[in-house]
Amino acid sequence: MHLGALFVASHVLASGSVRETARRFSLAASTVSSAVSNLESELAIKLTKRSSGELVKLIASGKVRDALQPIMHAVEQLYELAGELVEAFESWASRIPIKLVTIERFLEVADQGSINRAARRLKLGQPQLSLQIANLEKFVGHQLLERQAQGSTLTEKGRRVYGIFSAVSQAWNDLKSTADERYRRAARSLRIGSIIPTGAESWVARCLGALVADWNAGRSKNAISLISMTADDLREALRSGRIDVAILDSVFELESFGHRELLRTDLVAIAPPASTGLTVADLVAEHPICTPSERTGLGDAATALSRERTVSRRFRNQDIMAADSLPVIVDLVSNHGYVSFLGRVSALPIADRVRIVELAEHIPISYHVAFNHRKASADACAMIAAAVHKIISEPVAKTAAVA
């Protein structure tokens, strides 16, 4: 990574805007975005994300911006050294072509007192290293080393640059050591994502609890981390590598991953406890509807079913067709007069809070676990399937027949 790219990325983290930074430094927006992306790759951490076309800084960005301040100060010192020979500071600093690896090599040459000895230690050709030092001197505008028969010594300017680059190296190595520890933690950790449970009593919550207990009892060397998301977010997280295993109600767009069916149930309607409608048609005529997004297996089935019954309904303007949090859906049904649809296996544990109404037609719903290529992921999937089998003690085929 170049020193100039670090300068640019630091300003993005401060301003929160790629476009503003690009205008300020007269750079292409793609160049500024690449600087941030390269920093995220180097540190193995997300610092920003896009939301509605705007850049949003994540919590980690503040810590990284603060950690970059010694490097920003070093850039100012480097400019003071070469300032009389160059353009305005920000334009110059944002275009510094010096790579961090070149800085490390210069420091090695200074420490060894010889380009030849440094080249041997770095496993580089002596001409290649000499050219890099010459290009560095050309950029700074000063001779940094005096070549002698016995080796090389720092000039007065070289000693100043050595101090500046030492600060850059120390700050960058501190940042990288944190990233390396994140890599090690990620390698040891198994990240499991699931659809958001309806509550502590749901089969998803009980399955995850059993998984963690059994996993730790087996003294696995991999630590487990759990996170609940919408089905859409789970698919994206699995594809991007942010999680290793996903429990969800559809493997749509996950065909390239390993996956297996956990259980099969059928769709039922859930209605307010005080409701009186005996059929789904009665219920949707008398109540507004809330369903998950159509990009989920549950939402696709529920939306298709409810859409057939929405003609001339007085509550159509109150319908909510993308409520991807099951606890919110349950609350809307039990406390706010909405009607929704759940898999029977999810509805039965909350039968004291909602009224379960049978559908006139049988609509099957399946839940799945999808996973990446890690052996630990496959092991976790086997344990998840065993936990589900334990929790849903009735055979899958009988699950649909429970009243």
N, C-alpha and C positions, 0 to 999 in steps of 0.2 A: 504493500500500500504506500502511496506517495504522501509526503508531508502536506502538500497542498490539498489533497483529498481529505485529510484529517481536519484541516482548517475549515474547509467548506462544510463538512459533516457537522462539526461543532457549532457552526452558525445556524444550520438547519435545526439542530436540537434546541438552540436558544430561541430562535424566532418561530419555530413550528411551521415554517412555510418553505417549500421548495421554490415556488415561483418568486417569492420575495428575495430569497438568497440568490437565485439566478440573475434577477434584475440588478441586485446590489453589486454583484461581482462581474456582470456582463458575461455570463456563462450560459450555455444551453441548459434547459431544465433537465434534459436527460443526463447531462454530465453531473449535475447536482444530485439527482436521484441515484446515480451509480455510486457516488461517494458514500451516501448513506447506506446503500445496499452492501457495499464492500466492507464498511465498518461493522455492520450487523453480521456478515459472514465471518469476519475475523474474530469477533467476540462471541459468536454462537448465541446471539440473543436478539430478540425483536425489540427495536427501539421506537418504531412508528408503525402505523397502519393507516389504510385508506378508509374513510367513511364518508359516503355521499360526495365523493370526489375531492374531499379535503384531507389533508394530512393531520393525523391525530398522534400526539406524543404519548407513549406509554410510560408507566412509572419508572422503568429502568433507565429511560433516557436522561432523567435529571442526574442520576448517579454517574452515568458515563460522561455527561457534559462536564460535571465537576472534576472528574478524574482526568479529563483532557486539558484542564486549565494550565498545568505545568508545561504542556506541549505548546499551548497557545502563547504562553509567556516566552518560551524559547524561540518561537517564530518571530516575535517582536524583537528579541535580542539579535537574532540572525539578520533581521532587516536593518537594525542600527549599524551592524557591521558592514553591510553592503549597500546601505540606503542611498548614499550619494550617487550610486551608479545605476539605480533602478527607478521604476515608476512608482506610482502611489502604492501605499502599503497593502491595502486590501486586494487590489488587482494583482500585485506581485505575490502575496502570500497564498492566494487561492490557486496559483499556477506553479507553485514550487514543485519541480519534477524529481526531487530527491526521494528515493525509496528508503523506507525504514531499514531494509536489509543493507543498503549502502552505508547508512549511518553506523550500523553495527560493524561493518567491515572497516570503516575509517577508524573507529575506536580500537579495533583489534590491531590495526597497523600501528597506531600510536602506542598501544600497550606493549607490543612486541618490539617496537623500535626498528622494524624491518618489514618491507613489503614482501620479501622472499619468505621470511618466517611466518608472517601472517597468512600468506597464500597457502603454505603447506598445512597450517592448522585449519584453515577454512576449506581445504581441499579444492582450491581454485588454481587456475593457471596464473603465473605471475604477470604476464602481459594483460590479461583480463582485469586483474585487480588494479594494476597501474593505470589502466585506462579509466576505470571508475573513479579513482582518486583524482586524476587529471580533470575529469568532467566536473567533479565536485568543486575543485579549486576554480574552474572556469565560471561556475555558477555563482560562487561566493564572491569572486572577483579578487581573491588574494591567494598567494602561495601559502599552503598550510604545512607542507613538509619540506625540510631541507634534505636532499639526497646526498649521502656521504658514502664513502667506501665501506664503512662498517655498518651502515644501515641508514635509517631516516630519523630525524628529530623534528619536533614540532617548532614551527616559527611562533612569533608572538601572536599573530592572528590565529595560527593553528591551535594554540593553547586556549584562546577564547572560544573557538569553534568546538574544541574538545569538551569544554565545560557545558556549552549549550547542548551539544549532542548527547552528553551523558545524562542530562536532565530529561531529554526526549526519550532516551533508551529506558531509563528507570521508570518513567510514567507509563510508557507503553508495555513494558514487561509486567508491571503491576496489574494493568488491565488484562493482559493476556493470561496471567496466572489465574485470575478469577475465571476467565473463559475456559481454561484447561480444566479447572475443577468442575465447572458446569458440564463439560464433556464427560468427565469421569462419573459424575452423579447420574447423568443421563444414561450412560452405558450400564450403570448398576440398577437404574430404576425402570420399572415396568409401568407405563402410563396407560390407565384404563379409563375410557370414557363411556358414559351410558346416557340413555335418554333420561330425562328428569323424572324421578319417581313421583307417584301421586302422593306419597307420604311414607313415614317410617314403616308402616304395615305392608307396603306394596311388595310384590315379588321381586322387583328390581333392587330395592333397598335391602331386603333380607338376603338376596343372592349375593350382593356385594359384601355385606357383613360376614356371611359364611365364607366367602372367598378369602377375605383378609385374615380371618381367624385361622382357617386351614392352611393358608400360605405361610403365615408366620409360625404356626405350629410345626410345619415341615422344615423350618430354619432355612428357607431359600436365601441364596446370596443376593437375589434381586429384591430391592424394596419396592413396594407397590404405592403408587399415587393414584387417587381417584378424582374424577371430575365429571360433573353432569352438564350436558349441553342439549340443545335442540338437535334433532336428527340431521338437519342440514349442516350444522356446525360440526357434528361428529364426522360426517363424510369428508368435509374439508380438512379437519384435523388429522384424520387417518391418512388421507392422500398426501398431506404436506409433511407427515412424519412427527407431528406434535403429540400424537398418541399412538400406542401400539395395538390396542384392542378397543373395539367399539361394540356396545350392546345397543341395538336399535331395531326398529320395526320394518326395515326394508334394506336390501343390499343394492338398491338402485345406485348405479355409477360406481359400485365397488366390486365389479365382477373380476377384476385383476387381483384382488386380495383373496386370501383364504377365508372361507366363511362356512358356517353350519347353522342349521335351524335349531333354535333352543326349545321352542314350544309353539303349538298351534292352538288357537282358540277361535271364538266367533265374536262378531260385533253385537253389542247391545246398546240400547239408548239409556242414558241416565237423565233423570228429571228431578225437579225440586221435590222434596218430601211431601209437600202439601198439594202437589199437582193431581189432577183427576183424569187426564187423558189416558185412554186404554190402549191406544195405538200410536205409532210414530206420527201418522198423519194428524191425529188429534193434537199431539204434543206440539208439533211445529206450527200448527195453526194458532195455538194459544200462547206460545212462548218464543222469544228470540233464540237463535241458534249460535253456539260457539263451537268451532272445530279447529283442530290443528291445521297447519299449512298442507296444501295438496302435494308438496314434495316429500311428505312422510307417508308411510304405508297406511297408517291410521287415518290421517287427514284425507288421503286420496279416496279411501272407501267411504268415509263419513261425508265428505263434500258431495260426492256423486249421489249418495243416498238422499241427503237433505235437499240437493238442488232439484230433484224430481218433485219436491213438495213445497216449493217456494212461490208458486204462482198465486198472485193476488193475496199475499199474506200481509197483514197490517204491521207485523214486527220486522219486515225485511230490512228497514233502515237501521235496526239495532243489532243485526247479525254481526258476529265477529268470526271471520273465516281464516284467521292465521294466528290463533292463540297457541303457541308452541310450548307453553309451560303447563304441564298437567295439574300441578297444585292450583294454578290460577283458574283453569277450567273447572276443577272440582268446586272451588269457592264460588265461581259464577253460577254454577248449577245449584249448590246447596243453599246459598245465601242471597242470590240476586235474580232468581227466576229464569235462568237460562236452561236450555236443553242441549245435551251433547251426546257423543258416542265414544265408547271405550271398548277394548277387548274385554271379554267376560272375566278373564283372569285378573285384570286390573280393577274391574268394577266391584267384584265380590268383597274384597277387603274393606271397601268404603260403603258397604250397603247400609250402614247406620247413618250415613250422612246424605245419601241420595236415594232416589227410587229407581230401581232397575226395571226397564220395560223391554220385553222380548220384541224382536223384529219379526215381521211376517215371513221374511226370506232369510236363508242361512248365508251369511257373508263371512268367509274365513279371514282370520288375521294371523299372521306369523311374526314371531320375534326371532331375531338372528344375532349371532356374534360374528364379527368380521375382524381379521387380524393380519399383521404383517408377517414377514418371513422369520422373525426371531424365534428361537426355540422356546424362550421364556413365554412368548405370546401364545404359542400353541399349547404349552403346559397350562397357562392360565385359562385358556378356552376350555380345555378338558375339565378343569376344576369348576368353571362357571356352569358348564353343562351338568356336572354332577350335583352342584348346589341347586340348580333349577329343578332337577329331577327329585331332589329331596323335598324341596319346598312345595312343588306341585306334585303331591304324592299320587294323585290319580293319573292313570295313563293319559297321554295327550289326546287320544281319540275320545276319551270320556269327558275331557274338560269342557267341550262344547255342549255337553248335555246337562251340565249343572244348572239348576233353576235359580 
